Amino acid sequence: MCSLPVPREPLRRVAVTGGTHGNEMSGVYLARHWLQAPAELQRLSFSAVPVLANPAATAACRRYVDHDLNRAFTSSFLNSRPTPDDPYEVTRARELNQLLGPKASGRAFDFVLDLHNTTANMGTCLIAKSSHEVFAMHLCRHLQLQYPELSCQVFLYQRSGEESYNLDSVAKNGLALELGPQPQGVLRADIFSRMRTLVATVLDFIELFNQGAAFPAFEMEAYRPVGVVDFPRTDAGNLAGTVHPQLQDRDFQPLQPGAPIFQMFSGEDLLYDGESTVYPVFINEAAYYEKGIAFVQTEKFTFTVPAMPVLNPVPSPAS
C-alpha cells in the first residue's frame, strides 16, 4: 500500500459532513446548525464548509434510504453510468464526489471530517483508512494529547488491498469521528457537546499546520480489523443468543480465548474459541444487525508516524 503524500501546502478547502447516516443525530444537528450559522467553522487561513451528507435519510431519521452511503464511495459506484434505477445513496455519493472530489484527483478537497454516532460503547473513536495517512495520524495524536481523559482510540478500517469506500475518502485527507454510545434517532447533549468541541480542535489543528507549526515523528498505537463475528443463529436465521454481559460495553478491551461472548437463549454461554487475544469493537452495534455482525475483531499494533514538513506561515485568504 502506497503512503498518502504529506501535504506541503496549506489546507484551504475543508469540509465538515454530518448526517452521512440519517439517524446519527449529533452530526445531523451540528451540520444543520452550521448551515445556518457557519461562523463557528471559520479560522484565519480557511473556512470549513458544512455539508448535510444524506438529506433524504436525515428527513426520514433512518440510517439510509436504499444503500449505506458510507459504503458507496467506490470506483464501481462513482464511475458507473447513472441510471434511473440507481439507489438514492449511489446518486448522492456521485453528487458528493463532484462537490468534494473527484476522488483521487488534484481537485479534491484538502480535508473532510465526517461525523458519526454509534450505539456501541466506543467512547471517542477516531477512524481513518490506514497508518499511511500521515496528516490524519498527526491529527489523531493531537486530539489524544488535548483530551487524555477521552482516550481517543484510533481505528484503521482499511484492509490491505481493499479500496476505500467511505465519504471522507473522497478528499485528499480525511477522518471520521465516531462517538458513542448514543441510540439511533436520539440526541444526547453530552455527546453533542463533545463532538462540537472535537470539531473545533480539528479545525484548530489544521490552522496550526497552515501557520507553520512543527509536528515531529512519534510512535502511535491503533486498532485494525482482523475479522467479524456474527450472532449465533437458528437454522431459520433468527438469533439464538445475544452478546454476553461480560462482553457488552467492553469495546477496545482485550478478549481472551475461552471468555464468554454470547449468552444463548437456551441458557448456556458460548465462548470465544480463537487462539489469540483480540480487541472487539462495535460490540452489539444496532446498525450491524442487518450486516450479520455482532462485533468486529481487531488487533492492536504500534507503528511510527514520520514528521510532517513545516510550512511557511501563510497569510489569511483574501477577502
N, C-alpha and C positions, 0 to 999 in steps of 0.2 A: 504494500500500500504506500502510495506516494505521500510525502508530507505536504500539508497545505502551506502555500507560500505565506511567510510572515508579512503583515502589512508594513510597507515602507513609506506610505503616505498617510496623512491624517484621514480618519474615518469621518466622512461628511454625510453620507446617505445611510441613515439609521432608521429602523422601524421597530415599533413595539406592537406585537399582534396578540389579540385576545379573542376568545370565542372560537378558536380552531375546533374545539368541541363545545357544542352549544349549551351544554348543561354544566360546564365548569365555570362557576359564577364569579370567581374573583377576577379572572381575566376579562370576562364578558363586561362586567360593570366598570372595571378600570378603563377598558377601551371606549365604552360609551361615554364615560366621564371626560376622557381626554379629547374625544372628538368634539365635545362642546367647549372644553377649557384646556387647550393644548399647551399653555404657558409652562406647566409643570415639566414638560419634556424638553424645554429649551436649555441649552448650555451655550457658553461663549463661542465655541468653534463649530457647533452644529445644532440642529433641532430635529429631534426624533419625530417620525410620522406615526400616529396611532392608526391601527387598522383593525376593524372588526372582521375577522377572517371568514366566518361561516354565518352570514346573516340569516339564512333560512333555518338552519338548525338552532340558532340562538332564539329566533322568534318562536320556534316550537318547543324550546327548552329540552332538546334532545341532543345526544352526542353527535349524531349526523342524520341526514335525511335518507341518502341512498348508499353511501360508502364512506368509510372513515377518511376524512380529509387529510389527517396526519399520516396516511399511508398512500397518498395519491400523487406525491411529487417524484415519480419515477419517469424515466425516459419513455417507457411504453405508454404511459398516460399522457405525458406532456407533449409528446411528439406525434401521437397518432392523429389521424384525420378526424375532426369533430363530426358527430352525427346527432340527429335529434333524439336518439335513444340513449345518449351518454348519461351516466349517473350525474346528479346535480353536483356532487363534490368533485368529480373529474373536470367538469366545466369550470367550476370555481377555482380549482387548482391551476388550470391554464390561465385564468384571469389574474390570479395572484402571481403566477410566474411572469406574466407580462408586466405587472406592477412592480414587483420586487426583484425580478431577474433580468433577463432569462438566466436560468440555472446554468452554472459553469461558464458564464460569459463575463467579459470585462465590463459589461454594462450593469451587472447585478449590483444590488445594494451592498454596501460595505459590511453591514451587520444587521441581523434580525434577532430580536429577543422575543420568544414565543412563550405565552403564559398559560399554565395548566394547573388543574387541581386533580388530586387522586383521592379515592375513598380509603386507600391503604395508608398505613401509619409510616409514611415515607419522610415525614418531617419536612426539612428544606432540602430538596434534591436538585442537583444541577445536572442537566442531561446534555451531552454533546455526542458527536459521532464517534470520535476516536482520540487517542492520546496525541495524534499527529497535528491536531488543531491547536497550534501554539498560542495564538491570541486567546482562544476560549479557555485554555488551561491557565493562563496567567490571570484571566478574569475570575475563574473559579478560585484560584489561590487568594486573590484579593478579597473575595467575599468571605472565604474561610477566616482570613485574618481580621476582617472587620467585624465579623459576627461569630466568635468562637463558641458562644452559647448555643448556636443553631446547628453546629456540626457541619452542615452544608456538604453532604456526601455527593461524590461525583460518580455518575452512572454513564458509561460509554456504550451506546447501544449497537453500534455497527460492527458486525462480524466481518472477518477477513473475506474479501471478495464480494461482499454484499453491497448493492447500490443503496445510497442514502434515499430515504423516502419521505422524510417529514418536512414541515413547512420551512423551518429555518435553514434547511439545506439549500434553499434557493439562493441565499445570499453568499457572499464571499466568506463571511464568518458568521457564526450563529451560536445560540444557546437557548435551551428551554428551562424555565423554572417550573418545577413540579412540587406543589405544596399540598400537604395533607396531614391528617385525614380531614376531608370535608365531603359530606354527602352530595350526590348529584342533585342539581337544582336548588341547592341551599347556599346562601351567602353568610359566611361567618366573619364577624368584624375582626377577630384576631388575625385570621389568615389573610383577609383582605388588606389589613394594615401592614402585615409583614411583607406581602407581595409588593405593595406600593413602595415600601422602604427599600426593598431589594432592587426594584427597577431604578429608583433614584441613584442607588450606589453603582449599578451597572453603568448608567449614563455618566456618573462622575468619573468612573474608571476610564471610559472612552475619552473623556475630556482630559484626564491626566496623560493618557497616551498621546493625544493630539498636541498637548503642550510640552512634550519632550521629557516626561518622567522616565527614569531608568527602571527597568524590570529585569533583574538578574536571574540566572538559572536557579532551579530548585528541584527537589525531589517531591513527587506527588503520589498519593495513594488513591486508587479508584477501583470501581467495580465494573466488570464486563460480563455479559450473559454467556452461559455455557449450556443452557437448556431450559425447557419449560416443563412443568408438571401439571397434568390435568387432575380434576377431582376423580375420586373413584365413582364408577358409574354402573348402573344395571345394564342388562342385555338390551333394554329398550333405549338406553342412552340417558336415563334420568340419573340425578345424583344419588349415590349410595351412602354418602357421608359428607362431612364438611371439614373445614380447616380446624385442626385440633387447638384447644385453648392454649396449649403450651407453645404453639407456633404463632397463633394470631397476634398481630401488632408487633412482631419481632423482626420487622424489616431491617436488613443490613446486619443482623446478628448471626453468629455462626450456627449452622445446623450440623450436628454431628451424626455420623452413621448410627442407626439404631434409635434415634429420637423419634417421638410420635409426630406425625404430620397431619393425619386425618383421624377424625372420630367418626366411626361408622354408625349408621342409624341402627344397626343390629347390636351395637354396644361395645364392640372391640375397637382397639386402637390399630391404625395402620402406621407402620414405622418406615422411616427413611432407610432405604436399602442401598444407598450409594456407598462407594468405597472411600470417599474423601469428604472433607468438610466443604460445604458451600454456604453462600450467604443469600438467603431468599429475599426478593424484593417484589413489590406489587402483590403482597400477600392478600388474597381474598378481594382483589380489586373488582368492583362491581362491573366495570366495562369489559372485563376479560372473561366473564362467564360465557358470553357468546363465542369467544375465541377458543374455548376449551382450555383455559389457563387458570389454575388455582394459585400459582406463584411462578416467578421467574427465578431460576437458579443462576447465581453469579459467582465468580471467583474474584478475590481481592488481589491486586498486584500493585507494585511500585515501579515508577519509571521516572526518568529525568526529563524535565522540560527545559529547553535551551533558553538563553536570554533573548529578549526582543531588542531590535535595534532602537537606539534613541533617536527620535525625530528632532529636527529643529523646531523650536516653538513656533506655533502658527498664529497669525492674526485672526481675528474674528471674521467670518464671512461678510462680504459687502452687503449692506442692507439694500 
